[in-house]
Amino acid sequence: MSTATNTTPVPATHRSVSFENVLCATDFSDASTKALAYAAGIVRTCSGNLSIIHVLPPDAPPAIPLEPWPAELDRERTEAISKMEALGKAEFLTGLAHADIVERGPMREVIADVIGRKKIDLLVLGTHGRGGLNKFLLGSIAEELFRFATCPVLTVGKRVAQPPKSGIGIRTILFPTDFGDASITALPYALELAGKKGRQLTLLHVITPKPVPPHPSWDGVVTLSEKRQIETLEATRRLRDLVPAGEADQPKVECMVLFGSAEQTILDAVTRCRPDLVVMGLRPLPEPRAAAHLYWSTAHYLVCRALCPILTIRHGKSS
């Protein structure tokens, strides 16, 4: 394990990170209510607009085509609207205007439509944190959503504490990167969210031990520790290159290089550093719904176990 500190300040970025329109999905569980509290805090901080959505399951197609039931006779919809009204009385929503949305249909299609129609900048989700065999059998709606969403997604896992009544504060951010296109897509979000004096941005690269071809710099190097030292120096240089010099009133930046499996090593860094937020990029998948059944997904592993919310930004397009 090795860490290195870079005192080079973070520059202003060309991308303007704005969470003006925030959408929070709820199933009225404790997990989604906690996520809604974070969404409310973000909206207050950004002076944005909050929408809360509950998606009812699609109706089974009848053997004989029938006209849809009138809304006033749809018992599930009526109960959902009643729960929405009760949820709106939560203390963290006091004085905060919000739009309630109750729609029926496949979760993915309904939320995608609302994201496009309302020009959503941020989707907020709570997750029950299924893991291992349960996740493999049952899948994860949360991961399916953050894998396909065209906007950034803030996922609040079961181990994340309830936000303080005074509102959320983001002073420390952890940004894991493998230097790939996905993490570079997410980098501007980490830079701008951390872009104020007094904040801390930690750039993390994990080197997974594996057999590799001989490195040109390894001529004459015989010990594993010396090889790791070379890898650490090279990775630290690449991390520093992500953050060009800027103005003096920018946050402190730390470059951290660790060895181990990506999932557990990043989680260990989250547990040790206690950031307020983790920002990470997601690679596109041929079929996002398949990711909901992959128990080895790094993103889902972190969401299930991290003590802070995870902000994911998807790179490229998925089907």
Order of alpha helices (4+ residues) and beta strands (2+ residues): beta-beta-alpha-beta-alpha-beta-alpha-beta-alpha-alpha-beta-beta-alpha-beta-alpha-beta-alpha-beta-alpha-alpha-beta
